[in-house]
Amino acid sequence: MNLSKGFLLVLIGIFAYLSLLLVLPFFQYVLGAILVAYVLFPIQGRLEQQVPSPVAALGLVAVTVAGVVVPLLVIVALVASDARQLVENTDTASLGATELERYIEEQTGMTVDLTATLTDSAQGVGGTVLEQSTAWFSALTHTAVGLGVAIFLLYYLLKDGAALLDWIRRLTPLPDDVQDDFYRELDAVMGAVLVGHVLIAIIQGTLAGLGLLATGIPNAAFWTVIMIVLSLIPLVGSFLVWGPAVAFLLLTNEPVLAVALLVYSTIIVGLSDDYLRPILVDRYADLNPAVIILGVLGGVYAFGVMGLFYGPVVLGALIATLNVLNDHYNRLEKTPGLQ
């Protein structure tokens, strides 16, 4: 390596590090914009045949904001309200506290005062809210700025996405056919995660949430979001919520509702996976459940909330890269470096 090449590599390293520092504060929003752009990019390509690229991108961004971002903010507000009520609610009669206290005393001989416990918890939460109000305001400001960054980034990813992909292909030192195989494998992995697992998890969690809402379980919106997240994890699923909900209905003297929720969740929610997965996943890569579990759990620690989606994608991309390497290794070993 000569001095000129070394100097350029050092400059690239410095600017890459500085660029990373700029991106990190909004890393979650950047990942979100990339994810949405991936989903909308095929639609962008079809629209560009009818209207100019900027118009198509602007239209898709407007539809995304109106159809996804705004409803998502409303859902987040509802879930936050449910979570606050879940913690601060001191109306123990509506939660069946008296029946629960009596049941615990009959079974264990121990006297418990759930009312006092919940009241103390509510007071503690109230004090925490006052202490953390400044931090929450800062977080809301950061969220607003991050959403703005994500929306603008989404627009330019859609508008200039084709040019970006061409630039990446030119920089990648692999033959065109190898790159085609590589991107085809990555696309299959993304489809398997988004359609085969995320979409099915959303459907299953929503179906389970409708069951909670119909049977009068408190804070159904909050528990629906929890079930959607749990449904991303194979072998765990929404049972960790609707199972205790059935027990709650039994303890609060609602046996008919408990049986109805049990039957509904077992048949509709439990069997939906058996029917949805063959319909939605057949044309995508089949990821092993171990990849999904490790990807989802590890992804949350590595990437935050967006790790729920990107964790399995990263592991699937590694498998896809190894498959491409195995298919083309001997030929690449004999191919001289690209000029």
SETINU-334132 format. One record per residue (C-alpha): y, z, x. Coordinates in steps of 0.05 Angstrom, whole numbers, plus 5000, padded with zeros to 4 digits. Layout:
+------+------+------+
|   c2 |   c3 |   c1 |
+------+------+------+
|    Y |    Z |    X |
...
+------+------+------+
This chain:
+------+------+------+
|   c2 |   c3 |   c1 |
+------+------+------+
| 5000 | 5000 | 5000 |
| 5067 | 4980 | 5030 |
| 5132 | 5020 | 5026 |
| 5161 | 4979 | 4969 |
| 5101 | 4990 | 4923 |
| 5099 | 5063 | 4940 |
| 5173 | 5071 | 4924 |
| 5164 | 5037 | 4857 |
| 5104 | 5081 | 4840 |
| 5145 | 5143 | 4857 |
| 5202 | 5119 | 4812 |
| 5152 | 5105 | 4756 |
| 5124 | 5175 | 4763 |
| 5193 | 5207 | 4761 |
| 5217 | 5168 | 4701 |
| 5151 | 5179 | 4665 |
| 5157 | 5254 | 4675 |
| 5230 | 5254 | 4651 |
| 5210 | 5211 | 4591 |
| 5155 | 5260 | 4574 |
| 5206 | 5317 | 4574 |
| 5247 | 5277 | 4523 |
| 5187 | 5265 | 4478 |
| 5155 | 5334 | 4479 |
| 5205 | 5369 | 4432 |
| 5186 | 5319 | 4378 |
| 5115 | 5305 | 4399 |
| 5085 | 5321 | 4330 |
| 5134 | 5273 | 4296 |
| 5121 | 5218 | 4347 |
| 5046 | 5224 | 4335 |
| 5058 | 5223 | 4260 |
| 5100 | 5160 | 4265 |
| 5047 | 5125 | 4307 |
| 4994 | 5144 | 4256 |
| 5033 | 5118 | 4197 |
| 5052 | 5055 | 4236 |
| 4978 | 5042 | 4250 |
| 4962 | 5046 | 4175 |
| 5021 | 5002 | 4154 |
| 5017 | 4951 | 4210 |
| 4969 | 4903 | 4174 |
| 5016 | 4904 | 4113 |
| 5075 | 4890 | 4159 |
| 5039 | 4829 | 4186 |
| 5028 | 4801 | 4116 |
| 5100 | 4815 | 4094 |
| 5128 | 4780 | 4156 |
| 5098 | 4715 | 4128 |
| 5146 | 4721 | 4069 |
| 5208 | 4757 | 4096 |
| 5240 | 4770 | 4164 |
| 5209 | 4826 | 4206 |
| 5267 | 4875 | 4200 |
| 5268 | 4868 | 4124 |
| 5193 | 4879 | 4120 |
| 5197 | 4940 | 4165 |
| 5256 | 4970 | 4127 |
| 5220 | 4960 | 4061 |
| 5157 | 4994 | 4085 |
| 5197 | 5053 | 4114 |
| 5233 | 5060 | 4047 |
| 5167 | 5060 | 4009 |
| 5138 | 5110 | 4058 |
| 5197 | 5158 | 4051 |
| 5197 | 5152 | 3975 |
| 5121 | 5153 | 3966 |
| 5098 | 5198 | 4022 |
| 5153 | 5239 | 4057 |
| 5188 | 5263 | 3994 |
| 5124 | 5282 | 3956 |
| 5098 | 5315 | 4020 |
| 5161 | 5358 | 4025 |
| 5153 | 5378 | 3953 |
| 5080 | 5397 | 3965 |
| 5100 | 5437 | 4027 |
| 5152 | 5473 | 3986 |
| 5101 | 5489 | 3932 |
| 5050 | 5512 | 3983 |
| 5101 | 5556 | 4018 |
| 5121 | 5586 | 3951 |
| 5048 | 5600 | 3935 |
| 5036 | 5631 | 4003 |
| 5097 | 5676 | 3995 |
| 5074 | 5698 | 3926 |
| 5004 | 5709 | 3953 |
| 5030 | 5758 | 4005 |
| 5088 | 5790 | 3967 |
| 5058 | 5793 | 3896 |
| 5056 | 5865 | 3875 |
| 5035 | 5851 | 3804 |
| 4965 | 5876 | 3817 |
| 4946 | 5873 | 3744 |
| 4951 | 5797 | 3744 |
| 4906 | 5796 | 3805 |
| 4854 | 5841 | 3773 |
| 4868 | 5898 | 3821 |
| 4847 | 5952 | 3772 |
| 4780 | 5919 | 3760 |
| 4770 | 5908 | 3835 |
| 4787 | 5981 | 3850 |
| 4738 | 6004 | 3796 |
| 4683 | 5958 | 3822 |
| 4692 | 5980 | 3894 |
| 4690 | 6053 | 3873 |
| 4626 | 6043 | 3831 |
| 4590 | 6006 | 3887 |
| 4612 | 6047 | 3947 |
| 4637 | 6113 | 3920 |
| 4703 | 6102 | 3957 |
| 4770 | 6106 | 3922 |
| 4820 | 6052 | 3943 |
| 4892 | 6040 | 3922 |
| 4904 | 5965 | 3925 |
| 4972 | 5973 | 3892 |
| 5000 | 6015 | 3948 |
| 4969 | 5970 | 4000 |
| 4999 | 5907 | 3971 |
| 5066 | 5941 | 3961 |
| 5068 | 5962 | 4034 |
| 5049 | 5892 | 4055 |
| 5105 | 5862 | 4013 |
| 5156 | 5909 | 4043 |
| 5133 | 5891 | 4113 |
| 5137 | 5817 | 4097 |
| 5207 | 5827 | 4069 |
| 5230 | 5860 | 4133 |
| 5199 | 5805 | 4174 |
| 5235 | 5752 | 4133 |
| 5302 | 5784 | 4147 |
| 5288 | 5790 | 4221 |
| 5263 | 5719 | 4227 |
| 5315 | 5684 | 4184 |
| 5352 | 5656 | 4245 |
| 5288 | 5629 | 4274 |
| 5269 | 5598 | 4208 |
| 5337 | 5563 | 4203 |
| 5327 | 5535 | 4272 |
| 5258 | 5511 | 4253 |
| 5285 | 5477 | 4190 |
| 5338 | 5442 | 4232 |
| 5286 | 5419 | 4282 |
| 5243 | 5394 | 4225 |
| 5300 | 5354 | 4195 |
| 5317 | 5322 | 4262 |
| 5243 | 5309 | 4276 |
| 5234 | 5274 | 4209 |
| 5294 | 5230 | 4225 |
| 5264 | 5213 | 4293 |
| 5197 | 5196 | 4260 |
| 5230 | 5151 | 4208 |
| 5270 | 5112 | 4260 |
| 5210 | 5107 | 4306 |
| 5166 | 5083 | 4248 |
| 5217 | 5027 | 4233 |
| 5217 | 5001 | 4305 |
| 5142 | 5008 | 4313 |
| 5133 | 4964 | 4252 |
| 5189 | 4915 | 4269 |
| 5170 | 4907 | 4343 |
| 5097 | 4927 | 4340 |
| 5070 | 4858 | 4355 |
| 5115 | 4851 | 4416 |
| 5095 | 4920 | 4440 |
| 5021 | 4904 | 4435 |
| 5032 | 4839 | 4473 |
| 5069 | 4877 | 4528 |
| 5012 | 4928 | 4533 |
| 4961 | 4871 | 4538 |
| 5000 | 4839 | 4595 |
| 5004 | 4904 | 4633 |
| 4930 | 4921 | 4624 |
| 4889 | 4895 | 4683 |
| 4830 | 4873 | 4642 |
| 4806 | 4804 | 4620 |
| 4827 | 4784 | 4550 |
| 4757 | 4787 | 4521 |
| 4746 | 4858 | 4548 |
| 4812 | 4880 | 4519 |
| 4792 | 4849 | 4452 |
| 4727 | 4890 | 4453 |
| 4765 | 4953 | 4473 |
| 4817 | 4947 | 4418 |
| 4763 | 4930 | 4367 |
| 4725 | 4993 | 4386 |
| 4789 | 5035 | 4381 |
| 4806 | 5005 | 4313 |
| 4736 | 5023 | 4288 |
| 4745 | 5095 | 4312 |
| 4813 | 5101 | 4279 |
| 4784 | 5073 | 4215 |
| 4725 | 5121 | 4217 |
| 4771 | 5181 | 4226 |
| 4825 | 5162 | 4176 |
| 4782 | 5132 | 4122 |
| 4714 | 5164 | 4134 |
| 4739 | 5235 | 4144 |
| 4813 | 5246 | 4129 |
| 4814 | 5206 | 4064 |
| 4749 | 5237 | 4040 |
| 4774 | 5307 | 4058 |
| 4838 | 5295 | 4018 |
| 4798 | 5272 | 3958 |
| 4748 | 5329 | 3962 |
| 4801 | 5382 | 3973 |
| 4842 | 5355 | 3915 |
| 4782 | 5353 | 3868 |
| 4766 | 5425 | 3887 |
| 4839 | 5445 | 3877 |
| 4837 | 5416 | 3806 |
| 4778 | 5461 | 3792 |
| 4817 | 5522 | 3816 |
| 4877 | 5502 | 3775 |
| 4836 | 5491 | 3712 |
| 4802 | 5559 | 3717 |
| 4867 | 5596 | 3729 |
| 4858 | 5616 | 3802 |
| 4926 | 5642 | 3828 |
| 4963 | 5601 | 3881 |
| 4920 | 5539 | 3870 |
| 4967 | 5494 | 3909 |
| 4961 | 5537 | 3971 |
| 4885 | 5540 | 3967 |
| 4881 | 5465 | 3955 |
| 4915 | 5451 | 4022 |
| 4868 | 5500 | 4055 |
| 4808 | 5464 | 4025 |
| 4833 | 5397 | 4048 |
| 4837 | 5423 | 4119 |
| 4768 | 5456 | 4114 |
| 4739 | 5392 | 4086 |
| 4757 | 5358 | 4152 |
| 4704 | 5401 | 4186 |
| 4632 | 5379 | 4172 |
| 4583 | 5432 | 4147 |
| 4641 | 5478 | 4129 |
| 4681 | 5445 | 4074 |
| 4717 | 5472 | 4014 |
| 4661 | 5521 | 3995 |
| 4695 | 5574 | 4038 |
| 4750 | 5575 | 3984 |
| 4717 | 5557 | 3918 |
| 4657 | 5602 | 3932 |
| 4699 | 5665 | 3937 |
| 4740 | 5639 | 3877 |
| 4676 | 5640 | 3835 |
| 4664 | 5712 | 3858 |
| 4736 | 5729 | 3841 |
| 4727 | 5704 | 3770 |
| 4664 | 5744 | 3762 |
| 4698 | 5807 | 3786 |
| 4756 | 5797 | 3738 |
| 4709 | 5791 | 3678 |
| 4713 | 5715 | 3671 |
| 4639 | 5696 | 3674 |
| 4648 | 5631 | 3633 |
| 4703 | 5606 | 3679 |
| 4662 | 5628 | 3740 |
| 4602 | 5588 | 3718 |
| 4646 | 5528 | 3700 |
| 4678 | 5529 | 3769 |
| 4610 | 5536 | 3803 |
| 4580 | 5477 | 3765 |
| 4642 | 5434 | 3774 |
| 4649 | 5448 | 3848 |
| 4574 | 5439 | 3862 |
| 4567 | 5374 | 3825 |
| 4635 | 5339 | 3829 |
| 4661 | 5365 | 3895 |
| 4594 | 5375 | 3931 |
| 4565 | 5307 | 3913 |
| 4629 | 5267 | 3920 |
| 4615 | 5261 | 3995 |
| 4548 | 5228 | 3981 |
| 4580 | 5174 | 3939 |
| 4647 | 5165 | 3975 |
| 4623 | 5161 | 4046 |
| 4577 | 5099 | 4038 |
| 4632 | 5063 | 4000 |
| 4689 | 5079 | 4048 |
| 4655 | 5084 | 4116 |
| 4605 | 5028 | 4120 |
| 4652 | 4980 | 4156 |
| 4676 | 5031 | 4207 |
| 4646 | 5067 | 4266 |
| 4598 | 5124 | 4250 |
| 4622 | 5186 | 4287 |
| 4573 | 5242 | 4300 |
| 4591 | 5307 | 4262 |
| 4594 | 5343 | 4329 |
| 4650 | 5296 | 4351 |
| 4688 | 5311 | 4287 |
| 4680 | 5387 | 4292 |
| 4700 | 5390 | 4365 |
| 4756 | 5339 | 4355 |
| 4786 | 5375 | 4295 |
| 4783 | 5445 | 4323 |
| 4802 | 5426 | 4394 |
| 4854 | 5377 | 4370 |
| 4893 | 5432 | 4333 |
| 4897 | 5473 | 4397 |
| 4915 | 5412 | 4440 |
| 4963 | 5374 | 4394 |
| 4981 | 5422 | 4338 |
| 4976 | 5399 | 4266 |
| 4970 | 5326 | 4285 |
| 4908 | 5345 | 4325 |
| 4870 | 5346 | 4258 |
| 4875 | 5270 | 4261 |
| 4881 | 5255 | 4336 |
| 4828 | 5303 | 4362 |
| 4769 | 5263 | 4335 |
| 4805 | 5198 | 4354 |
| 4810 | 5220 | 4427 |
| 4736 | 5237 | 4432 |
| 4718 | 5173 | 4394 |
| 4763 | 5133 | 4441 |
| 4726 | 5162 | 4501 |
| 4660 | 5140 | 4470 |
| 4689 | 5071 | 4455 |
| 4714 | 5064 | 4527 |
| 4646 | 5082 | 4555 |
| 4614 | 5030 | 4509 |
| 4661 | 4976 | 4533 |
| 4650 | 4996 | 4605 |
| 4575 | 4994 | 4596 |
| 4579 | 4925 | 4564 |
| 4624 | 4894 | 4617 |
| 4613 | 4936 | 4680 |
| 4573 | 4886 | 4720 |
| 4620 | 4828 | 4705 |
| 4682 | 4869 | 4720 |
| 4653 | 4892 | 4786 |
| 4649 | 4820 | 4808 |
| 4716 | 4799 | 4778 |
| 4774 | 4797 | 4828 |
| 4836 | 4836 | 4811 |
| 4881 | 4802 | 4761 |
| 4943 | 4770 | 4790 |
+------+------+------+
